[in-house]
């Protein structure tokens, strides 16, 4: 835990390094879409609705099917620092056992932009998330203890490549690495007790966990005359972004759960709609193909209430200011 608090101090100490605000997840000609299996590198006013259905291993070793719907709200405090909250409702099904439903724990998040390069299409941000223990329903794992989740999120587009590699310019890579650090190492869950074989509450260990993943993205902007090869004249919105995400959950001392998630994202001026398949890459990643969808609203484009951060007189940078002719 001492190392965890040290990491938190380092994180908050870096907030002063952040640069000027940009709406959405844009660096130069590149838009980094909101990813679905991990957080994207953008720091902005956002409202997200997510839905996923998949079959995966439960803590007791069996297989369960979860239908989960979540909502996340993010609000800029300063031009480069945002605060957010999220919660998830889960309906959990399992053969020969009663269906369970409830809300998972509530999450609170601070996130900051650390570095941006428009010429080289780079975004780098960091966040700390607090899963508030005991705020959810025990039937779906919502009675876990407090969990701290520090993370790093990045995006790099290849639009700055020379003409000899022009075919590679539409591609970008985004990714994240997040630690999950419980404040105590055990909790009580509802499932099949491996010692008695009976269905009900039983104690289980909570190991430290590392969530990590990356996405390969393809921007169709680069196939049109909107791509100038230099500073853009308008935001790179209104485009389709095919992508495939790879997600990994690595409990310390246990096997990694891995999935591949191919999908499509369409981004408009005020919203983004995305969907992808969930394909397990190993037994720990699940059984059968699942599905995940997301609807994201850019709140600065939806309402004038989000024209400025809460604690700053500096407005979110407009398209005219950001992309001069």
N, C-alpha and C positions, 0 to 999 in steps of 0.2 A: 504493500500500500504506500510505503514511503516513495517508491519510484513513481507511482501513479500521481501523487500530489506534486512531485517535482516536475513531471510532465505537464501538469496543469499550469504551474507557475510559468514554465517556459512558453506554453501556448499563449497565455494572456499577455506575457511580455512581448510577444511578436505582433500584437494587434496594431501597435503604432507603426508597423512597417507597411501597412496596407496602402493601396493606391486609390486613385479617384474612382468614383462609382460609375458603373456601366449597367444598363438594364439588361436583364436576361443573362444567358451564358455565352456572351459574345466576345471574341478576341479577333480583331481584324475582320477578314472575310468569313471567319469560322463561327458557326453557331454550334455549341455543344448541347445536344438535346438532354432533357431530363432522363436519366437512366432509371431502370426499374428494379434492378437487383442490388444496387448500391447508390449512394448519394453522388450527384454530379458536382463539378467544381464551381458552379454558379453561386453567388450570394445575391439574393433579390427578394422582393416582395412576391410571394407565391402562395397559391392555394392548390393543393393536390388531392385528388381522389384516386385511390388505388384499389384494385380487386385482383385476387389470385385464387386459383383452385389447383391443388396438387396433393399427391399422396406421398408421404415421407415417413421415415422412422420416428417413432415416439421415444421419449426418455426411457420407457420401460422395455424397449427392444422390439415392440410390435410396429405395425404400420397403421397410420391414421390418414384420413383425408380431411384437409382443412379448406374451408371456403372463408376467405378473409377479406374484409373491406376496411380500409383505413383512410383517415383524413389527416392532412398536415397543413399547418398554417405557419408561414414564415414572414416576419416583418423586419424591415431595415431599421436599426437603431441609429446608426451613422451610415455614411455612404458605403462603408465596406464591412460593417458588422451587422449581423441579423440575429434575431431571437425567434424561436419557434416552438410549437407544441404539436404533438401527434398522439393519436390513439387508434387502436385496431379492434374491430369486432370480429369474432371468430365463431364459426359453426364447425364443430369437430365430429366426424362420423367414424365408426369402427364396427366391423362385423360382430354381431352377437352381443353388443353392448349398447347402452342407451346413448343417444346423441347428446352432445354437450355444447353449450353456447355461452358466450359472455365476452367481456372486453379484456384485452390484455392491459398491462401496465401503461400508464401515461408516460410519455417521453418529453423532456424539455431539452432544447438545443441552443447553444451559442455557436455561431459560425462566422468566420472572417476570411476575406480575400487577402492573401499574402503577397501574391505576385501576378502581374499580367504583362504580356508582351503582345501588342497588336501586330507588329511586323512578323513575328514568329508564331503567332496563333497559340499562345500558351496561357493557361490559367492554372493557378495553384491556390488552394484554400485549405483551411483547417477548421476542425470543430470539436466541441466536447458535448456529449449527450449524457443526460441523466435519466435513466429509467427509474421512476419513483416506485420503490418496492411496495407491494401490498395494495396498489390502487386498482388492480384488476381482479378478475374472477379466477379462483383457484382451479376451476374445471378446465380452463384453457391455459394454465400456466401463469395466471396473473397475480399469483401470490409470491412471486420470486422476490428476493431482497433487492435493495438498491444496487444498481449496476451503473458503473461509469464507462463511457465509451469515447475515448479520444480517437481522432481520425485525421487522415490526410487525404485530399482529393485533388486530382490533376487532370488536365486535358492538353493535348498537343496535336495541332493540325499540321499538315504537310503542304499547305498552299504556298510556302516560301521556297519550295524546291525549284531548281533551275529548269529551263525549257527542256533539257535532255531527259528530265524525269517528270514531265508534265502529266503523264498518265497516272502518277501517284498522288497528285495534288488533292484530289477529292477525299483522300483517306485521312482519318484522324484516329488517335487512340485516347481513351479516357480510362481512369481507374481510381481505385480507392483502397486504403488499408486502414482498418478500424479494429481496435482492441476492445474486448468485452471483459470488464474486471468487476466481478461480484464483490460486494462488501462482506459477504460471508460465503463459506464454501459449500453450503447445503441448503436445501429447501424441501417443501412438501408438495408433491404433485398428485393428481388424480389419474390412475391408470391401473395396470396389472402389477401388483407387487411381485417382483422376481423371487422373493423368498417364500411367499405363501401361495402364489398363483391366483390370488383373489383380486377382484376389481375394487378399487377404493383408494384412499389417500395413503401415500407412503413417502418416506424420506429418500432423497437422492442427492448426489454430489453435484456441485456446479463448478466445472473447471474454468479456468481462464480460457478465453477463446479469441482467435484472430479471424475476422472477416476480411477477405481480400478478393479483388476481382478486377477485370479490365474489359473494355469494350472496343471493338473495331467498328468504326463508323464511316459512312460514305455520304458526302454532301453532294446532292444533285445541283447545287448552285454552280459548281465548277463545270457543269456541262452546258451552261447557258452564257449568254453575253452579259449577264449581270456580274460575272467574275472579270475584273479588270486587270488582275495581276499586280495591282497596287492598292492603295487605300480605298476601301469601298465607298460608294456614293450613297448607299442606303443600307439598312440593316439586312443581314442575310436571312430574312424570314420568308414565309410562304414557300416552303420547300419540303420535299420528302427526304428522309434520312434513313436508309436501310442500315441496320446494325446487328451485331451479334455480341451478346454479353456472356462472359464466363465468370461464374461466381463460385467461391470456395469458402467453406467454414471449417476452420482448423482448431478443434479443441486441443489444448496442450496435453500431450501424451496419448491422444486418440487419433483415429483415422479421420481424414479430411472428407467432407461431403462436397461433391462437385456437380455443377450443372452447366449446360450450355443453353443460351437463351436467344435464338434468332428472332428478329422481329422488324417492325417498321415504325417510324415515328414521323408524324406530319406536324409541322410547326407553322402556325399562323401568327398574326400580329399580336393577338391577345390571348392565345391559348395553344396548347399542344396536346395531341392525342397519340397515344402509342400503345402497341400490343405486341406480345411475344410469346412463343412457346417456351415451356420449361422442360428441358430434356435432361434426365439424370445421366451423369457420366460414370457413376459407380453406385453400389448398393446404398451407401450412406446418403447419396443425393436424392434417393427416392425410387419409386417404381411407377412406370408409366409416364406418359407425357401430360404435363399440366399446362395452364395458361395464365397469363398475367396481363392486365391492362391498366392504363393510367390516363387521367385527364388532368391537365395542369393549366392553371390560369395565371397570366402575368398581371398582377394586381395593379401595377403602375399604368397599364394600358386599359384596365377595366374601370377604374374610378379615380377621380382627382384627389380622393382622400389619401392616396398613396403617392402623390407627386413628390413628397419630400420624406426623408427619414424622420423618425420620431424626435431624435435629439440632435438634429442638424438643420441649419438653414440652407444648406447646399442641396439643390434639387437633384433628382436622378437625371443623369445626362440624357438629353433628348437626342433623337435621331439626327436632327439638323446640326446640333453642336458636335455630335460624335462623328458624323460622316459628311464633312463639308464637300461641296462640289469643287 
